[in-house]
Amino acid sequence: MAQHPATRITLHPHTRRVRIYHGDTLLADTCEALELREKGYPHRQYIPQADVDMLNLSVSTTVTHCPFKGDSTYYSLPDLPDIAWSYESPLDEMQEIAGRIAFDADKVQETVE
């Protein structure tokens, strides 16, 4: 388990199967998720981009900055904005999440087996 910025964020690799759906559409399916736990936020599954169906997603105009992770890029479906995000160039302490995408569990169905 990796600990970052004064243990505010911990990363937990696991091999459980994680699937992300929007309705009947499978958006992501992986056994290589990295669970990010950040104080004050729900746990997030960061999925390798190779395991995400990027054809369904488009890059959003939304960009945010986290002082602990860096600048994020958001992704949308045609009928659902900003359902996922990634940190393409995260801060040095968070390089493990580079190239991974997290989904907003309030906007999609997430299953972890």
C-alpha positions, 0 to 999 in steps of 0.5 A: 500500500502506497501512502501519499501527502501526509497519508491523506491519500492511500493507493491500494492495488487489487485484482478484483474485477471492476466493471463500469456501466452506463445503463446497459453499456459496458464502459470499463472492465478490468482486474487491474484497478488501483483503489484511491482512498482520500480523506473526505471523499469516496473510494475511487477505482482508477482503471487503466485506460487500456481497459476503458472503452474510450470510443464512448467517451469524449474529452470535456472542457472541464479541467480541475486542479487538485493540490495533491494529485495535479490537473485533471482531464474530464470525460463525458458521454453524449448525454452525461457530462463529466462522468470520469476523469484522469490525471495524465501528468499527476504530481510526482507523488501520484505517478501511479495514477497516470494513464488511469481513469476514475468514474463518478460512481454517482453517475454510473454503475460500478461493480467490484467483485 
